[in-house]
């Protein structure tokens, strides 16, 4: 049976479109936050305060969603909608109860938990972090349920709602920073986050409610499908919790460094996540329902092909972007953030972290796809075990490298550990599936890497020669310089991959032409 490439391509297109808009608005959000609050103690306090709400809600939503989708899909295909929704309703209700309980407990435990997450912060910064964390407690419920609802919509291949609803979350935070920040300080950002989370939640719940399958009961508590999800979740919760240790260790160690180190790491991660969110996240999200169906139908050849084609095209896009971020880390950070309270020192600190984070972008992208294959196969134990090993590597490298590179060492440790994690997951998946079309992946990656390096050398040389010609304090000149270098890099990369006859360039060109032709026919 052939893979429905058109369906997956259209899904990816919708997700990319929504993600691009969301990421652009996300950058507006980060720029507004940087302008209003800068890389300062109060921003550090907000980031420490948000650790538990964001980690807990994300962990619960992520673990439940990835376990629910393949079981829900299997039930729909084999037993029908009613049976599938018996499972889904029970899981949603159990998750909601758990999230409410967690939020209430966190409100009371915040004075104990939050200061321990930033031991190097000043006493007044710790007190502010506790206050903000209590304000953010409802986000545990809202964001946790958003992930679950979005996963169910994706299972129905309704990708447009999850892709675009996230815009509301960003609007809330931007409004909070701009309009409430001047009135109540950094607390305005927390209030804006909650407003955005409520809007995001409602925008997804309403279209899912039209399915008329949800029931506010726990009648399916003993259903075999619910028990199966529970068994799938357990190892992933352990692995996800272990993975969040990386974030905790990073922020604990960064809290003992120069003021603004936590904020610098955060802003660098936001920049790094732009290509990951747009391309890797879109590819993984679009591929997951197809991978799940192929796994349920035991169509192993199709599953391998979906993974191979997805990874090759993903790396074709990701490698040049990561090299570009490394070469242009400082001008990009300056262009995005350096205004208002975000000064030159903050730019330098953030650019240093971005350079080291960018080294591991390709591994982050591959992991997004690798993990989805494991989950489609309903194997959550293997990636969890391997992820725990990677966490150990990250912690050891954090402790070593922070001594020599300060907060940059924390970013470098993350990149190296991600590469280790990627290698381990690919190695064991190859053993599970027999092969991963490795020769084609390696051949394509070689052409992509060579072209990216050529591009990087040309752009770095051009930057060194043109830097004295542009005033970094004038926004229009920053735009002209950085934009020109990006266009130059893109042209050099495309010429290079064309000369090397990269298959992915032809695939991308053919798909774009087909899309344009289809749109013209519809018009």
Residue pairs with C-beta under 8 A, 6 or more apart in sequence:
1 297
1 299
1 302
2 302
3 290
3 294
3 302
3 305
3 306
4 290
7 157
7 290
8 286
8 287
8 290
8 306
9 511
11 157
11 159
11 285
11 286
11 289
12 282
12 283
12 286
12 287
13 515
14 159
14 160
14 163
15 159
15 162
15 163
15 281
15 282
15 285
15 286
16 278
16 279
16 282
17 163
18 159
18 160
18 162
18 163
18 164
18 166
18 167
19 163
19 277
19 278
19 281
19 282
20 278
21 164
21 167
22 163
22 164
22 166
22 167
22 170
22 277
23 273
23 274
23 277
23 278
25 167
25 170
25 171
25 174
26 170
26 270
26 274
26 277
27 270
27 274
27 336
28 170
28 174
29 170
29 173
29 174
29 177
30 267
30 270
30 336
30 337
31 336
31 337
31 339
32 174
32 177
32 178
33 43
33 173
33 177
33 189
34 267
34 336
34 337
34 339
34 340
34 341
34 342
34 346
35 337
35 339
35 340
35 341
35 342
36 177
36 178
36 181
36 182
36 340
36 341
37 43
37 46
37 177
37 181
37 186
37 189
37 341
38 260
38 263
38 340
38 341
38 342
38 343
38 346
39 260
39 263
39 264
39 267
39 341
39 342
39 345
39 346
39 349
39 350
40 259
40 260
40 263
40 341
41 121
41 122
41 124
41 125
41 259
42 125
42 128
42 185
42 186
43 186
43 260
43 262
43 263
43 266
44 118
44 121
44 125
44 255
44 259
44 260
44 261
44 262
44 263
45 118
45 121
45 125
45 126
45 128
45 129
45 132
45 186
46 129
46 132
46 186
46 189
46 190
47 251
47 262
47 263
47 266
48 114
48 117
48 118
48 121
48 129
48 133
48 251
48 255
48 262
49 114
49 128
49 129
49 130
49 131
49 132
49 133
49 135
49 136
49 190
50 132
50 133
50 136
50 193
51 114
51 117
51 247
51 248
51 251
52 106
52 110
52 113
52 114
52 117
52 133
52 140
53 106
53 133
53 136
53 137
53 139
53 140
53 143
54 139
54 143
55 244
55 247
55 248
56 102
56 106
56 140
56 144
57 99
57 139
57 140
57 141
57 142
57 143
57 144
57 147
58 143
58 144
58 147
59 237
59 240
59 241
59 244
60 95
60 98
60 99
60 102
60 144
60 147
61 95
61 143
61 144
61 145
61 146
61 147
61 148
61 151
62 147
62 236
62 240
63 233
63 236
63 237
63 240
64 91
64 95
64 147
64 148
64 151
64 229
64 233
65 147
65 148
65 150
65 151
66 151
66 236
66 375
66 380
67 229
67 232
67 233
67 236
67 375
67 380
68 87
68 88
68 91
68 148
68 151
68 152
68 229
69 151
69 152
69 154
69 155
69 288
69 289
69 292
69 375
70 292
70 295
70 296
70 375
70 376
70 378
71 87
71 225
71 228
71 229
71 232
71 378
72 84
72 87
72 88
72 152
72 155
72 225
73 155
73 289
73 292
73 293
73 296
74 292
74 296
75 83
75 84
75 87
75 225
76 83
76 84
76 155
77 293
77 296
81 213
82 213
83 225
84 213
85 211
85 213
85 214
85 215
86 215
86 219
86 220
86 223
86 225
87 220
87 223
87 225
87 226
87 229
88 152
88 213
88 214
89 213
89 214
89 215
89 216
89 217
89 220
90 217
90 218
90 219
90 220
90 221
90 223
90 226
91 148
91 226
91 229
92 145
92 148
92 149
92 214
93 216
93 217
93 218
94 218
94 221
95 144
95 145
95 148
96 141
96 145
99 140
99 141
99 144
99 145
100 141
102 140
103 137
103 138
103 140
103 141
104 137
106 113
106 133
106 134
106 137
106 140
107 134
107 137
110 130
110 133
110 134
110 137
111 130
113 133
114 126
114 129
114 130
114 133
115 121
115 126
115 129
115 130
117 129
117 248
117 251
117 252
117 255
118 125
118 126
118 129
118 251
118 252
118 255
118 262
119 252
119 255
119 256
120 252
120 254
120 255
120 256
120 257
121 129
121 255
128 186
131 187
132 186
132 187
132 190
135 187
135 190
135 191
135 194
136 190
136 193
136 194
138 194
138 197
139 193
139 194
139 197
142 194
142 197
142 198
142 200
142 201
143 197
145 201
145 205
146 197
146 200
146 201
146 204
149 201
149 204
149 205
149 208
150 161
150 162
150 165
150 204
152 208
153 159
153 161
153 162
153 204
153 207
153 208
154 162
154 285
154 288
154 289
155 289
156 211
157 289
158 207
159 285
159 286
161 203
161 204
161 207
162 204
162 285
165 200
165 203
165 204
166 200
168 196
168 199
168 200
168 203
169 193
169 196
169 197
169 199
169 200
170 196
171 196
171 199
172 192
172 193
172 194
172 195
172 196
172 197
172 198
172 199
172 200
173 189
173 192
173 193
173 196
174 192
175 192
175 195
175 196
176 188
176 189
176 190
176 191
176 192
176 193
176 195
176 196
177 188
177 189
177 192
179 188
180 187
180 188
180 189
180 191
180 192
181 188
181 189
182 188
184 191
208 214
220 226
232 378
232 380
233 380
235 380
235 381
235 384
235 385
236 380
236 383
236 384
238 384
238 388
239 380
239 383
239 384
239 385
239 387
239 388
240 384
242 384
242 387
242 388
242 391
243 387
243 391
245 391
245 395
246 391
246 394
246 395
246 414
246 417
249 394
249 395
249 398
250 265
250 398
250 410
250 414
251 262
251 265
253 398
253 399
253 402
253 410
254 261
254 262
254 265
254 407
254 410
255 261
255 262
257 402
257 406
257 407
258 349
258 406
258 407
260 345
260 346
260 349
261 349
261 406
261 407
263 346
264 346
264 349
264 350
264 352
264 353
264 407
265 353
265 407
265 410
265 411
267 333
267 337
267 346
267 350
267 353
268 333
268 350
268 351
268 353
268 354
268 357
268 411
269 353
269 357
271 325
271 332
271 333
271 336
271 350
271 354
272 325
272 354
272 357
272 358
272 361
272 364
275 317
275 318
275 321
275 322
275 325
275 361
275 365
276 318
276 361
276 364
276 365
276 368
279 314
279 317
279 318
279 365
280 314
280 318
280 364
280 365
280 368
280 369
281 368
283 310
283 313
283 314
283 368
283 369
284 368
284 369
284 371
284 372
287 306
287 307
287 310
287 369
287 372
288 372
288 375
288 376
290 306
291 303
291 306
291 307
291 372
291 373
291 376
292 375
292 376
294 300
294 302
294 303
294 306
294 376
295 303
295 376
295 377
295 378
300 433
300 434
303 373
303 376
303 433
304 433
304 435
304 436
304 437
305 437
307 369
307 370
307 373
307 436
307 437
308 436
308 437
308 440
308 441
309 507
310 369
311 366
311 369
311 441
312 440
312 441
312 444
312 445
312 503
312 504
313 504
313 507
313 508
314 365
314 366
314 369
315 362
315 365
315 366
315 444
315 445
315 448
316 444
316 448
316 497
316 502
316 504
316 505
316 508
318 361
318 362
318 365
319 362
319 445
319 448
319 449
319 451
319 452
320 448
320 451
320 452
320 455
320 489
320 490
320 493
321 361
322 358
322 359
322 361
322 362
322 452
323 358
323 452
323 453
323 455
323 456
324 455
324 456
324 459
324 486
324 489
325 332
325 354
325 355
325 358
325 361
326 355
326 358
326 359
326 456
327 456
327 459
327 460
327 463
327 489
328 459
328 463
328 482
328 485
328 486
329 351
329 352
329 354
329 355
329 358
330 347
330 348
330 351
331 463
331 472
331 478
331 481
331 482
331 485
332 351
332 354
332 482
333 347
333 350
333 351
333 354
334 347
334 351
334 472
334 478
335 475
335 478
335 479
335 482
337 346
337 347
337 350
338 344
338 346
338 347
349 407
352 405
352 407
352 408
352 411
353 407
353 408
353 410
353 411
354 411
355 408
355 411
356 405
356 408
356 409
356 411
356 412
356 414
356 415
357 411
357 414
357 415
358 415
359 412
359 415
359 416
360 414
360 415
360 416
360 418
360 419
363 415
363 418
363 419
363 421
363 422
364 418
366 422
366 426
367 418
367 421
367 422
367 425
370 383
370 422
370 425
370 426
370 429
371 383
371 425
373 429
374 380
374 382
374 383
374 425
374 429
375 383
377 432
379 432
382 425
382 428
382 432
383 425
386 421
386 424
386 425
386 428
387 421
389 420
389 421
389 424
390 417
390 418
390 420
390 421
390 424
391 417
393 416
393 417
393 420
394 413
394 414
394 416
394 417
397 409
397 412
397 413
397 416
397 417
398 409
398 410
398 413
400 409
400 413
401 408
401 409
401 410
401 412
401 413
402 409
402 410
402 413
403 409
405 412
426 436
429 436
430 436
430 438
444 502
444 503
444 504
447 497
447 500
447 501
447 502
448 497
448 502
448 504
450 496
450 500
451 493
451 496
451 497
451 500
451 502
452 493
454 492
454 493
454 496
455 489
455 492
455 493
455 496
456 489
458 488
458 489
458 492
459 485
459 488
459 489
459 492
462 485
462 488
463 485
466 481
466 484
466 485
467 481
469 481
470 477
470 478
470 480
470 481
471 477
472 478
494 505
497 504
497 505
498 505
